[in-house]
Every structure is written in structure tokens, then in C-alpha cells.
Amino acid sequence: MENKDQQPVYVTRPALPPLEEYLEYLERIWASRVLTNNGPFHQEFEKELADYLGVRYLSLFANGTLALVTALQALGITGEVITTPFSFVATTHSLWWNNIKPVFVDIEPDYFTIDPDRIEAAITPQTTAIMPVHVYGNPCRTDAIEKIATRHGLKVIYDAAHTFGVTVNGGSILNNGDLSILSFHATKTFNTIEGGAIICHDEETKRHIDHLKNFGFEDEVTVVEPGINAKMNELQAAYGLVQLKHINEYIEERKSIAEQYREGLAGVRGIRYLNDIEGIRHSYTYFPILINNEHYGRTRDELYEMLRSHNIYGRRYFYPLISQFPTYRNLPSSDPVKLPVATQAAGQVICLPIYPGLNSTQVDRIVTLIKEGAR
Ligand SMILES: Cc1ncc(COP(=O)(O)O)c(C=O)c1O
């Protein structure tokens, strides 16, 4: 089998819009010299993005992490928040930056989102909110979460960083909960280099969020609260407007790669992948596979290293669990015994390369390596 003689293939490669289309926007920015502070492209992008996503109110942000931090501020969340350990570390860091104690709850085994059946047992008098993650772009069980939240008077903030354009029976996944946040980081299905957004459901909340992301300014001389600087600039907003013209192609390409992986890996002993869910339009942000070493004959890490030796750089998202990082591992809810499903998933997962431009020969080669790796 060939070794390091091929170009490296990474887990992702940013989708860039056609340069000539972006240059037209840059020329307009150079002419106007409006670089930031809710400029014309920012306003246009907010509108077009809300239309594309099928949501009513959306606030652009400099990145998804600041959107999460600000979402918690906007709702005045304090005390304890119930969340998942199976996510990117920014989910929990946003709580930490707000002086909120994270309480980890295990995930469900099919799609690795927070297990609603375990949420109620974690509620204490200090709990004020739930922060679930639509991890890999697969929707949480939103109805069950909403029922629990209503019963206990809790807010729900969805970390929807992986969930660009995801719809459930035709409606946006982002219409659930009190707020949802998106990330437009370079590695995501939709990118504005860095970027993010908060989705809310009424005008007053949007106004509040818009103040919070701009130092708390309500007008030129009025600062209504201690806000932060989390604004998206005009270069990113313009870039986002161009990206939006191509996003459907990006998602289609990702989808066909996912289909090719599924077809190629079907029936390989010890390898599991996630299928699309009926009624859902997926974002295909990641293509995770789970390796059962007893059936596959190699551990996840052995397969991961073997692929690397062939210049295929998958990523073990989300390993280690957030609850295993030094900041969080001494929390009572971080005990792996209480998080068996998440602990197992973190020990078995590799996210395979998926991005527009990854061609079918490359996907074939990855599938072949995985098949040949079975013992
Ligand atoms: C689940 C999740 N939440 C939050 C973030 C943070 O977003 P950003 O990188 O835009 O700050 C990311 C990704 O980066 C993520 O994967």
C-alpha cells in the first residue's frame, strides 16, 4: 500500500468563495471606507442570512465563542448550567467566562447529543439553564428538552455551531430554545473566516444582544450595560454574502462525500457511522466513524495512526471529553462513571475528512485504507 507519497488530506479544508466575486465587494469597501460598526454589508448579511436560515432575528458576531458568552449574558444566566461533555471546549468555556458552574450530563448513544432522560436528575436549586449541543449537526431531542425546561423554569441555549442550514421537517432547527448560536469558523460548513451569530425570537432580545456585542452602546452617548466588543466587520460580512451564494453547492458536495463513505464502509466489521435522519436536512459538517476494537481488530488510536502514516489526518472529535480537561475534571459531574456513553464515544471516534473539493478518488483511498486495516 502506498505511504507518504500522497498529498496530505486533512479533516477539513476551508471553502473559499470565488475571488473575483469577493473582489467586487472589496472595491466597494475601499471606496466607502466603512470597515465595521454595523455597516451596509453587515446589515445586508444579517437580513440575507436570516432569510436563508428561515429565522426571524439574527445578530452577527466576530466568532461563535463570543456569541455563546454573550448569549449567556443576554439571558442573565447564573449559578449552574446543564450541558454536554461531548463537544468542542468552547461550549463549556463560555460558562466559565460567565462564572457559571457547568454540570455535565451524559449523551444518548445514537447521535451523541445530550440525553434528555438524564437532565432532570442533574437539576438543583442553582440550575438556571440547559446548554445542549446539536453535535455533528444532528438535532438534539428538542421537544423533550423544552418540556423539562418549561417544567423547571429553565432557559435553553443551543450551541448550534455545527448546524448551519439544518432543518427539521422543513423548519429551521435554530427556532428551538430561547437562543441558538452558530459558528462560521474557517473549518465549518459555512465560514466567514471567523464569525458567528445568535438567533433569537423577538425584536427586543435582538436589540439587547446588539447592545451587548457593541460595548453596551444604545446610541452615541448612552451605554446601557457593560457590553463587549464582539462585532463582525465589513470584510467578513461581505465575504459571508458571497459565501451564501455558494452554500447550497458546498452542502451538496459534503452530502455526496458522506454518501460515498457510507456506501464504502457499509458492512465493515467494527466500523459504525451515523445515518441521515428522515425529515432532516443535514449540514454534513463532520463525518464521524466509531471503531469497536474487538470487532475491527485495531483500536481507534491504531487506526488513527495508521491513517496518519498514509497522510490522512482525521481528528478524534471529541476526545478528550471536555470534562477531562484540567479546568473541569474535578467537578462532581465530570466523573467518567457518570458519563459512560460519552466516555465510550470519545474513545472510539474519528472524524474523517469531509469538505468541498475532496474528490471521490481520495474518499475511495480512505475507505480502502480503513477496510484493509481490519484484522
Ligand atoms: C460546538 C462548538 N461550539 C463552539 C465553537 C466555537 O466557535 P468559534 O470557533 O467560532 O469561536 C465551536 C467551533 O469552533 C464548536 O465546534
The ligand as an SDF file (V2000), in Angstrom:
LIG
                    3D

 16 16  0  0  0  0  0  0  0  0999 V2000
  -19.6510   23.0060   19.2820 C   0  0  0  0  0  0  0  0  0  0  0  0
  -18.8560   24.2670   19.1120 C   0  0  0  0  0  0  0  0  0  0  0  0
  -19.1550   25.3210   19.8790 N   0  0  0  0  0  0  0  0  0  0  0  0
  -18.4850   26.4790   19.7700 C   0  0  0  0  0  0  0  0  0  0  0  0
  -17.4540   26.6390   18.8650 C   0  0  0  0  0  0  0  0  0  0  0  0
  -16.7110   27.9120   18.8370 C   0  0  0  0  0  0  0  0  0  0  0  0
  -16.8720   28.6150   17.6590 O   0  0  0  0  0  0  0  0  0  0  0  0
  -15.7470   29.6420   17.1730 P   0  0  0  0  0  0  0  0  0  0  0  0
  -14.5690   28.8610   16.7520 O   0  0  0  0  0  0  0  0  0  0  0  0
  -16.4320   30.3370   16.0270 O   0  0  0  0  0  0  0  0  0  0  0  0
  -15.4570   30.5750   18.2960 O   0  0  0  0  0  0  0  0  0  0  0  0
  -17.1160   25.5500   18.0300 C   0  0  0  0  0  0  0  0  0  0  0  0
  -16.0790   25.5850   16.9820 C   0  0  0  0  0  0  0  0  0  0  0  0
  -15.1490   26.1940   16.8120 O   0  0  0  0  0  0  0  0  0  0  0  0
  -17.8200   24.3410   18.1660 C   0  0  0  0  0  0  0  0  0  0  0  0
  -17.4880   23.2680   17.4270 O   0  0  0  0  0  0  0  0  0  0  0  0
  1  2  1  0
  2  3  1  0
  2 15  2  0
  3  4  2  0
  4  5  1  0
  5  6  1  0
  5 12  2  0
  6  7  1  0
  7  8  1  0
  8  9  2  0
  8 10  1  0
  8 11  1  0
 12 13  1  0
 12 15  1  0
 13 14  2  0
 15 16  1  0
M  END
$$$$
